[in-house]
Amino acid sequence: MAQKGDQLDQDSFSCSICLDLLKDPVTIPCGHSYCMKAFTPRPVLKKNTMFAALVEQLKKTGLQAAPADHCYAGPEDVACDVCTGRKMKASKSCLVCLISYCENHLQPHYESAFKKHKLVNPSKKLQENICSRHDEVMKMFCRTDQQSICYLCSVDDHKGHDTVSAAAERTERQRELEVSRLNIQQRIQDREKDVKLLQQEVEDVSRSADKAVEDSENIFTELIRLLQKRSSDVKQQIRSQQETEVSGVKEFQEKLQQEITELKRKDAELKKLSHTEDHNQFLHNYPSVSQLSEPTDSSSINIRPLRYFEDVTAAVSKLRDKLQDILRDKWTNISQAVTEVKVPLPEPEPKTRADFLKYSCEITLDPNTAHTQLLLSEGNRKVQRMRQQQSYSSHPDRFTGFWLGQVLSRESLTGRCYWEVEWGGGIYVAVAYNNIKRKGLSFECMFGYNDKSWALCCYTNSYNFWFNNIKTPVSGPRSSRVGVYLDHRAGILSFYSVSETMTLLHRVQTTFTQPLHAGVWLCKFRATAELCKLK
């Protein structure tokens, strides 16, 4: 009896009025049993001796008390779909059964017949996984239409479309999400570094201004009353310019701090999304949280010892020699020296193609660097990889590896530059230092496989970025034209897919220590690349 008692439903032995386990059970004429204390006033009652004995026996066998109120589902909770009467809170939802279960009703899912079912945290949105047309679970994803579908949809409205399993699509999007998080984390580190550099800039400006004020006061002290008014004017100008510059730096510093906060918030959203177990919910929410805002351009911040107000001191020193002339004719020099003090905050990056074209540069390929299988034409702006060797003379700058179809530009690149490459057949669009190795087949010669070159690998179905033999998958619209933007001083290198619009494919933030050369690596025979003429 004890063994069977453990398996019985407690509701069978609970009072329908007080909902607790029966105490002093009595039976009314209709045959139902209740606790004795439930009747006030009481009808003619008789104690149910057998029921009382059974309840006592069940107590001894360890029958648990009724669940506490917090175990039952409230308005905000997901309720068990199997419970009858007052429903318990669900502990898991099954993506196969599309049902939510409390812990008791979930037990069969831990047995062999249900072990392959996918259990997730309780969800009220299970029905969103059901195809409204076919009433089937949507276990597939249509990449063509970017929506979740069932298997019947794949042979019906979506026939011939690019379809994969929802799990496969989730895997790919998860990979993209992780890349986005890495980019965000890197941007956070970059911005935090920039904030520290700007703080150093503030201190340097203030220190230089303080010294200029001190020196100016010492010099003006030597000049009797005739120079006292001018001394006051210079002091006021220096302080005013100091306040203006420091204010500008702090304002920019605040913008960077705000961006850091936003990036951390976005990283938290992506982290939360990455832990979503329901593939369809992940795919549904992914587009709305994966977009990143344009970064504040702080890339050209480069703290270095600068002369801020020292020229003011020098100009004031000349007053000692030519008092009357300086007061009448040279005062403008002092005022100009103060107002020309500027903190080198970065210029904004171009946003539109018209903006980029302002920095377009004429680039030609250097025949002395071209691999012997490369045929140059169109004034050394176009190159094609051939099977036969070309008649180039021997030159120490030439790439000689058997399959390294590489060539560098004749021009070295510094400052801000923009160029576009029309390509076909599979190439690497690259920039490299001039001292990259040219002989042999080692990674030291290959664009993107060393620390002297950066390269975007362009194939028909994919982009990848390479630096120092590290591959970074790149997503973006396919185009036969790639735009390259270089801000050498700021350490920015960006690649764009160019069609009717420009789409950023990959952006590098680093420090360039030497002038760069544009380069291309033609990976396949008949592959082509052309440095476009830009208006």
C-alpha positions as CSV (number, residue, x, y, z in Angstrom):
1,M,0.0,0.0,0.0
2,A,2.9,2.3,0.8
3,Q,4.4,1.8,-2.6
4,K,1.2,2.6,-4.4
5,G,0.6,5.6,-2.2
6,D,3.7,7.3,-3.6
7,Q,2.3,7.1,-7.0
8,L,-1.2,8.4,-6.3
9,D,-2.3,12.0,-7.1
10,Q,-2.5,14.1,-4.0
11,D,-5.6,15.9,-5.4
12,S,-7.5,12.6,-4.8
13,F,-6.9,13.0,-1.1
14,S,-7.4,16.8,-0.7
15,C,-10.4,18.6,0.7
16,S,-12.2,20.5,-2.1
17,I,-12.9,23.3,0.3
18,C,-9.7,24.0,2.2
19,L,-7.5,22.3,-0.6
20,D,-5.3,20.7,2.1
21,L,-4.8,17.0,2.7
22,L,-7.9,15.6,4.3
23,K,-8.1,15.9,8.1
24,D,-10.8,14.0,10.0
25,P,-12.4,13.1,6.7
26,V,-16.2,12.8,6.7
27,T,-18.6,11.8,4.0
28,I,-21.8,13.7,3.2
29,P,-24.9,11.9,1.8
30,C,-23.9,12.4,-1.8
31,G,-20.7,10.4,-1.2
32,H,-18.1,13.2,-1.3
33,S,-15.5,13.6,1.4
34,Y,-14.4,16.7,3.2
35,C,-12.5,17.8,6.3
36,M,-14.7,17.8,9.4
37,K,-13.8,21.5,10.2
38,A,-15.0,22.6,6.7
39,F,-18.7,22.5,7.8
40,T,-20.1,25.3,9.9
41,P,-22.9,24.7,10.7
42,R,-22.5,21.0,10.1
43,P,-25.1,18.7,8.6
44,V,-25.4,15.2,9.9
45,L,-22.0,13.8,9.3
46,K,-20.4,10.4,9.8
47,K,-16.7,9.9,10.0
48,N,-15.3,8.0,7.1
49,T,-13.2,5.5,9.0
50,M,-11.7,3.8,5.9
51,F,-10.8,7.1,4.3
52,A,-9.2,8.4,7.6
53,A,-7.1,5.3,7.9
54,L,-6.0,5.6,4.2
55,V,-5.0,9.2,4.7
56,E,-3.0,8.4,7.8
57,Q,-1.2,5.6,6.0
58,L,-0.4,8.0,3.1
59,K,1.0,10.5,5.5
60,K,3.4,7.8,6.8
61,T,4.5,6.9,3.3
62,G,5.7,10.4,2.7
63,L,3.0,11.9,0.5
64,Q,4.1,15.6,0.1
65,A,2.0,18.5,1.1
66,A,0.1,20.6,-1.4
67,P,2.4,22.8,-3.5
68,A,3.0,26.3,-2.1
69,D,1.2,29.2,-3.9
70,H,4.5,30.2,-5.5
71,C,4.6,26.9,-7.4
72,Y,1.3,27.7,-9.2
73,A,1.4,29.7,-12.4
74,G,0.5,33.4,-12.1
75,P,-0.5,35.9,-14.9
76,E,3.1,36.5,-15.8
77,D,4.2,32.9,-15.7
78,V,4.2,30.2,-18.3
79,A,1.7,27.5,-17.2
80,C,1.9,23.8,-17.6
81,D,-0.2,22.7,-20.6
82,V,-0.9,19.3,-19.1
83,C,-2.1,20.2,-15.6
84,T,-5.8,20.2,-15.0
85,G,-7.5,22.5,-12.6
86,R,-5.1,24.9,-11.0
87,K,-2.0,24.9,-13.3
88,M,1.6,24.6,-12.0
89,K,4.4,26.8,-13.3
90,A,6.2,25.3,-16.3
91,S,9.8,24.4,-15.8
92,K,10.6,23.7,-19.5
93,S,9.1,24.1,-22.9
94,C,9.6,21.4,-25.6
95,L,10.3,22.7,-29.1
96,V,9.3,19.3,-30.5
97,C,6.0,18.8,-28.6
98,L,5.4,22.6,-28.6
99,I,4.0,22.2,-25.0
100,S,5.2,23.6,-21.7
101,Y,5.6,21.2,-18.8
102,C,5.8,21.5,-15.0
103,E,8.5,19.4,-13.3
104,N,6.1,16.5,-12.6
105,H,4.7,16.3,-16.2
106,L,8.2,16.8,-17.6
107,Q,9.5,13.5,-16.2
108,P,8.8,11.4,-19.4
109,H,11.1,13.7,-21.3
110,Y,14.0,12.4,-19.3
111,E,13.2,8.9,-20.5
112,S,14.6,7.3,-23.7
113,A,11.6,8.0,-25.9
114,F,11.8,11.8,-25.4
115,K,15.5,12.3,-24.8
116,K,16.1,13.8,-28.3
117,H,13.4,16.4,-27.8
118,K,14.8,20.0,-27.4
119,L,13.9,21.5,-24.0
120,V,14.3,25.2,-23.5
121,N,13.3,27.6,-20.7
122,P,9.6,28.2,-20.5
123,S,8.2,30.2,-23.4
124,K,4.8,31.7,-24.1
125,K,5.7,32.0,-27.8
126,L,5.8,28.4,-28.8
127,Q,2.9,28.8,-31.2
128,E,5.1,31.2,-33.2
129,N,7.1,28.1,-34.2
130,I,4.0,26.7,-36.0
131,C,3.5,27.5,-39.7
132,S,0.2,29.3,-40.0
133,R,-0.5,27.8,-43.4
134,H,0.5,24.1,-42.9
135,D,0.2,23.8,-39.1
136,E,3.7,22.2,-39.0
137,V,6.7,23.1,-36.9
138,M,8.9,25.6,-38.7
139,K,12.3,23.8,-38.6
140,M,13.7,25.4,-41.7
141,F,14.9,28.8,-42.8
142,C,14.5,30.4,-46.2
143,R,17.6,32.6,-46.9
144,T,16.0,33.9,-50.1
145,D,13.1,35.5,-48.2
146,Q,14.8,35.7,-44.8
147,Q,12.0,33.9,-42.8
148,S,11.3,30.7,-40.9
149,I,9.4,28.0,-42.8
150,C,8.2,24.4,-42.4
151,Y,9.2,21.5,-44.6
152,L,6.0,21.8,-46.6
153,C,6.7,25.5,-47.4
154,S,10.1,24.4,-48.8
155,V,8.4,22.4,-51.5
156,D,5.5,24.8,-52.0
157,D,5.8,28.7,-51.9
158,H,9.6,28.5,-51.3
159,K,10.4,25.8,-53.9
160,G,13.8,26.5,-55.5
161,H,14.8,29.0,-52.8
162,D,18.0,28.8,-50.8
163,T,16.7,26.9,-47.7
164,V,18.6,25.4,-44.7
165,S,17.7,24.0,-41.4
166,A,16.9,26.6,-38.7
167,A,19.8,25.2,-36.7
168,A,22.2,25.7,-39.6
169,E,21.1,29.3,-40.1
170,R,21.4,29.9,-36.3
171,T,24.9,28.5,-36.4
172,E,26.0,30.9,-39.1
173,R,24.2,33.9,-37.5
174,Q,25.8,32.9,-34.2
175,R,29.2,33.1,-35.9
176,E,28.4,36.5,-37.3
177,L,27.2,37.6,-33.9
178,E,30.5,36.5,-32.3
179,V,32.4,38.5,-34.9
180,S,30.2,41.5,-34.2
181,R,30.9,41.1,-30.5
182,L,34.6,40.9,-31.1
183,N,34.4,44.1,-33.2
184,I,32.5,45.8,-30.5
185,Q,34.9,44.8,-27.8
186,Q,37.8,46.0,-29.9
187,R,36.0,49.3,-30.4
188,I,35.5,49.6,-26.7
189,Q,39.2,49.0,-26.1
190,D,40.1,51.6,-28.8
191,R,37.7,54.2,-27.4
192,E,38.9,53.6,-23.8
193,K,42.5,54.1,-25.1
194,D,41.4,57.3,-26.9
195,V,39.8,58.6,-23.7
196,K,43.0,58.2,-21.8
197,L,45.0,59.8,-24.6
198,L,42.6,62.8,-24.6
199,Q,43.0,63.1,-20.9
200,Q,46.7,63.3,-21.4
201,E,46.1,65.9,-24.1
202,V,44.1,68.0,-21.6
203,E,46.9,67.8,-19.1
204,D,49.5,68.8,-21.7
205,V,47.4,71.7,-22.9
206,S,46.8,72.9,-19.3
207,R,50.5,72.4,-18.3
208,S,51.7,74.3,-21.4
209,A,49.2,77.0,-20.8
210,D,50.2,77.4,-17.2
211,K,53.9,77.6,-18.2
212,A,53.1,80.2,-20.8
213,V,51.2,82.3,-18.3
214,E,54.0,82.0,-15.8
215,D,56.6,83.0,-18.4
216,S,54.6,85.8,-19.7
217,E,54.0,87.2,-16.3
218,N,57.7,87.1,-15.5
219,I,58.6,89.0,-18.7
220,F,55.8,91.5,-18.2
221,T,56.9,92.1,-14.6
222,E,60.2,93.5,-16.1
223,L,58.3,96.1,-18.1
224,I,57.1,98.8,-15.8
225,R,53.5,100.2,-16.0
226,L,53.7,100.7,-19.7
227,L,53.4,97.0,-20.3
228,Q,51.0,96.1,-17.5
229,K,47.9,96.5,-19.6
230,R,49.3,94.4,-22.4
231,S,50.4,91.7,-19.9
232,S,46.8,91.5,-18.6
233,D,45.5,91.2,-22.2
234,V,47.9,88.3,-23.1
235,K,47.0,86.5,-19.9
236,Q,43.3,86.8,-20.7
237,Q,43.8,85.6,-24.2
238,I,45.8,82.6,-23.2
239,R,43.2,81.6,-20.5
240,S,40.4,82.1,-23.0
241,Q,42.1,79.9,-25.6
242,Q,43.0,77.3,-23.0
243,E,39.3,77.2,-21.9
244,T,38.2,76.9,-25.5
245,E,40.6,74.0,-26.4
246,V,40.1,72.1,-23.2
247,S,36.3,72.5,-23.5
248,G,36.5,71.1,-27.1
249,V,38.7,68.1,-25.9
250,K,36.4,67.3,-23.0
251,E,33.3,67.5,-25.2
252,F,34.9,65.0,-27.6
253,Q,35.9,62.9,-24.6
254,E,32.3,62.8,-23.4
255,K,31.1,61.7,-26.9
256,L,33.6,58.8,-26.8
257,Q,32.5,57.8,-23.3
258,Q,28.9,57.8,-24.5
259,E,29.9,55.6,-27.4
260,I,31.6,53.2,-25.0
261,T,28.4,53.0,-22.9
262,E,26.3,52.3,-26.0
263,L,28.7,49.7,-27.2
264,K,28.7,47.9,-23.9
265,R,24.9,48.0,-24.0
266,K,24.9,46.6,-27.5
267,D,27.4,43.9,-26.5
268,A,25.1,42.9,-23.6
269,E,22.1,42.7,-26.0
270,L,24.1,40.5,-28.4
271,K,25.4,38.4,-25.5
272,K,21.8,37.9,-24.3
273,L,20.7,37.0,-27.9
274,S,23.6,34.6,-28.3
275,H,22.2,32.6,-25.3
276,T,18.7,32.3,-26.8
277,E,18.0,28.6,-27.2
278,D,15.0,28.9,-29.5
279,H,16.5,29.2,-33.1
280,N,13.5,31.0,-34.5
281,Q,13.4,33.5,-31.7
282,F,17.1,34.1,-32.3
283,L,16.6,34.6,-36.0
284,H,13.5,36.8,-35.4
285,N,15.4,39.1,-33.0
286,Y,18.8,39.0,-34.7
287,P,18.3,41.7,-37.4
288,S,17.0,44.3,-34.9
289,V,20.0,44.0,-32.5
290,S,22.8,43.2,-34.9
291,Q,23.0,46.7,-36.5
292,L,25.8,48.8,-35.1
293,S,25.9,52.6,-35.1
294,E,28.6,54.5,-36.9
295,P,31.6,55.1,-34.6
296,T,32.7,58.5,-33.5
297,D,35.8,59.2,-35.5
298,S,38.7,59.4,-33.0
299,S,41.2,57.4,-35.0
300,S,43.7,60.2,-35.7
301,I,44.3,61.0,-32.0
302,N,48.0,60.8,-31.7
303,I,49.4,62.2,-28.5
304,R,52.9,63.5,-28.9
305,P,54.9,66.4,-27.4
306,L,53.6,69.6,-29.0
307,R,54.4,73.3,-28.6
308,Y,51.2,74.9,-27.5
309,F,51.8,78.2,-25.9
310,E,55.6,78.4,-26.1
311,D,55.4,80.7,-29.1
312,V,53.5,83.1,-27.0
313,T,56.4,83.2,-24.6
314,A,58.8,83.8,-27.4
315,A,56.7,86.6,-28.8
316,V,56.4,88.3,-25.5
317,S,60.2,88.1,-25.0
318,K,60.7,90.4,-28.0
319,L,58.9,93.2,-26.1
320,R,62.0,93.7,-23.9
321,D,64.0,94.9,-27.0
322,K,61.4,96.9,-28.9
323,L,58.9,98.3,-26.5
324,Q,57.2,100.9,-28.6
325,D,57.4,99.0,-31.9
326,I,55.9,95.9,-30.4
327,L,53.1,97.7,-28.6
328,R,52.2,99.4,-31.9
329,D,53.0,97.0,-34.6
330,K,53.7,93.5,-33.2
331,W,50.8,93.1,-30.9
332,T,49.0,91.2,-33.7
333,N,51.8,88.5,-33.5
334,I,51.0,87.8,-29.9
335,S,47.3,87.5,-30.4
336,Q,47.7,85.3,-33.4
337,A,50.1,83.0,-31.6
338,V,47.5,82.4,-28.9
339,T,44.6,81.7,-31.2
340,E,46.6,79.3,-33.4
341,V,46.9,76.8,-30.5
342,K,44.9,73.8,-31.6
343,V,44.4,70.3,-30.2
344,P,44.7,67.9,-33.2
345,L,41.3,66.3,-32.9
346,P,40.5,63.9,-35.8
347,E,38.7,64.9,-38.9
348,P,35.5,62.9,-39.6
349,E,35.8,59.9,-42.0
350,P,34.0,60.3,-45.4
351,K,30.5,59.0,-45.4
352,T,29.3,59.1,-49.0
353,R,31.1,58.1,-52.2
354,A,31.3,61.7,-53.1
355,D,33.2,62.3,-49.9
356,F,35.5,59.4,-50.6
357,L,36.2,60.6,-54.1
358,K,37.7,63.8,-52.7
359,Y,40.6,61.7,-51.6
360,S,40.9,59.6,-54.8
361,C,44.5,59.1,-56.0
362,E,46.0,57.9,-59.3
363,I,47.6,54.6,-58.8
364,T,49.6,52.5,-61.3
365,L,51.1,49.1,-61.0
366,D,54.9,48.7,-60.9
367,P,56.1,46.3,-63.6
368,N,59.3,45.7,-61.6
369,T,57.3,44.1,-58.8
370,A,54.9,42.0,-61.0
371,H,55.1,38.2,-61.0
372,T,56.2,36.9,-64.4
373,Q,52.7,35.4,-65.0
374,L,51.0,38.8,-64.8
375,L,50.2,40.7,-67.9
376,L,49.9,44.5,-67.4
377,S,47.9,46.8,-69.6
378,E,45.9,50.0,-69.7
379,G,48.9,52.1,-68.7
380,N,49.8,49.6,-66.0
381,R,46.4,50.0,-64.3
382,K,45.0,46.6,-65.4
383,V,46.5,43.2,-64.7
384,Q,45.6,39.6,-65.8
385,R,47.1,36.3,-64.7
386,M,48.3,34.2,-67.6
387,R,49.6,30.7,-67.9
388,Q,52.6,31.7,-70.0
389,Q,55.5,33.6,-68.6
390,Q,55.8,37.3,-69.6
391,S,59.1,38.8,-70.8
392,Y,60.1,40.8,-67.8
393,S,63.7,41.6,-67.0
394,S,65.2,40.4,-63.8
395,H,64.6,42.8,-60.9
396,P,65.2,42.5,-57.1
397,D,61.7,43.9,-56.4
398,R,59.8,41.2,-58.3
399,F,57.6,38.6,-56.6
400,T,59.0,35.2,-57.7
401,G,57.0,32.5,-55.8
402,F,55.6,29.9,-58.2
403,W,51.9,30.8,-57.6
404,L,52.3,34.2,-56.0
405,G,50.6,36.3,-58.7
406,Q,51.3,39.5,-56.8
407,V,52.1,43.1,-57.8
408,L,52.5,46.4,-55.9
409,S,51.8,50.0,-56.9
410,R,54.5,52.3,-58.1
411,E,53.3,55.0,-55.8
412,S,53.7,55.0,-52.0
413,L,50.7,56.0,-50.0
414,T,50.6,58.4,-47.0
415,G,47.9,60.8,-45.8
416,R,44.4,60.1,-46.9
417,C,43.9,58.1,-50.1
418,Y,41.0,56.3,-51.8
419,W,41.0,54.0,-54.8
420,E,38.8,51.3,-56.3
421,V,39.6,47.9,-57.8
422,E,37.4,46.2,-60.4
423,W,38.1,42.5,-60.1
424,G,37.1,39.1,-61.5
425,G,38.0,35.5,-60.9
426,G,39.3,35.6,-57.3
427,I,41.9,38.1,-56.0
428,Y,43.3,39.7,-52.8
429,V,43.0,43.5,-52.6
430,A,45.9,44.6,-50.4
431,V,48.2,47.2,-49.0
432,A,51.8,46.4,-48.0
433,Y,55.0,48.0,-46.8
434,N,57.7,48.2,-49.4
435,N,60.0,46.0,-47.4
436,I,57.7,42.9,-47.7
437,K,59.7,39.9,-48.8
438,R,59.7,39.2,-52.6
439,K,61.5,35.9,-53.0
440,G,60.2,32.4,-52.3
441,L,56.9,30.9,-51.2
442,S,56.9,31.6,-47.4
443,F,54.2,33.5,-45.6
444,E,56.6,36.5,-45.4
445,C,55.9,37.1,-49.2
446,M,52.1,36.6,-49.2
447,F,49.7,39.5,-48.9
448,G,47.8,39.2,-45.6
449,Y,49.9,36.3,-44.2
450,N,52.4,38.5,-42.3
451,D,52.6,41.7,-40.3
452,K,53.7,43.8,-43.3
453,S,50.5,43.5,-45.3
454,W,46.7,43.7,-45.0
455,A,44.5,42.0,-47.6
456,L,40.8,41.5,-48.4
457,C,40.3,38.1,-50.2
458,C,37.5,38.5,-52.8
459,Y,35.8,35.4,-54.3
460,T,32.4,35.0,-56.0
461,N,30.7,33.7,-52.9
462,S,32.7,35.1,-50.0
463,Y,34.9,37.7,-48.5
464,N,37.7,37.2,-45.9
465,F,40.2,39.6,-44.4
466,W,43.7,38.5,-43.7
467,F,46.4,40.0,-41.5
468,N,49.4,38.2,-40.0
469,N,48.1,34.9,-41.1
470,I,44.8,35.4,-39.2
471,K,41.6,35.0,-41.2
472,T,38.5,37.1,-40.3
473,P,35.2,36.2,-42.1
474,V,33.6,39.2,-43.7
475,S,29.9,39.6,-44.5
476,G,28.5,42.1,-47.0
477,P,26.9,42.4,-50.5
478,R,28.9,40.9,-53.3
479,S,30.2,43.3,-55.9
480,S,32.8,43.2,-58.6
481,R,34.2,46.5,-57.4
482,V,36.0,47.1,-54.0
483,G,36.8,50.5,-52.6
484,V,39.8,51.0,-50.4
485,Y,40.1,54.0,-48.0
486,L,43.4,54.7,-46.2
487,D,44.1,57.3,-43.6
488,H,47.7,56.6,-42.9
489,R,48.2,59.1,-40.1
490,A,45.1,58.0,-38.3
491,G,45.9,54.3,-38.8
492,I,42.6,53.6,-40.6
493,L,42.2,51.1,-43.5
494,S,38.7,50.4,-44.7
495,F,37.3,48.1,-47.5
496,Y,34.0,48.8,-49.2
497,S,31.7,46.9,-51.5
498,V,30.9,49.5,-54.3
499,S,27.8,49.3,-56.4
500,E,25.0,51.8,-56.4
501,T,25.8,52.4,-52.7
502,M,28.9,51.8,-50.6
503,T,28.8,49.2,-47.9
504,L,31.6,48.8,-45.3
505,L,33.1,45.3,-45.5
506,H,35.9,45.6,-43.0
507,R,37.7,48.3,-41.1
508,V,41.2,48.2,-39.6
509,Q,42.4,50.5,-36.8
510,T,46.1,50.2,-36.3
511,T,49.4,52.3,-36.4
512,F,51.2,52.4,-39.7
513,T,55.0,52.8,-39.3
514,Q,56.0,53.1,-42.9
515,P,54.4,54.4,-46.2
516,L,52.2,51.8,-47.9
517,H,51.8,50.5,-51.4
518,A,48.5,49.3,-53.0
519,G,48.7,45.7,-54.2
520,V,46.7,42.9,-55.7
521,W,47.2,39.1,-55.7
522,L,45.6,37.2,-58.5
523,C,44.9,33.7,-57.2
524,K,43.6,32.0,-60.4
525,F,44.5,31.9,-64.0
526,R,42.5,34.4,-66.1
527,A,41.7,36.4,-62.9
528,T,41.8,40.2,-63.5
529,A,42.1,43.4,-61.5
530,E,41.9,47.0,-62.7
531,L,42.7,50.2,-60.7
532,C,39.7,52.3,-61.7
533,K,39.9,55.8,-63.0
534,L,37.9,58.0,-60.6
535,K,36.4,61.4,-61.3
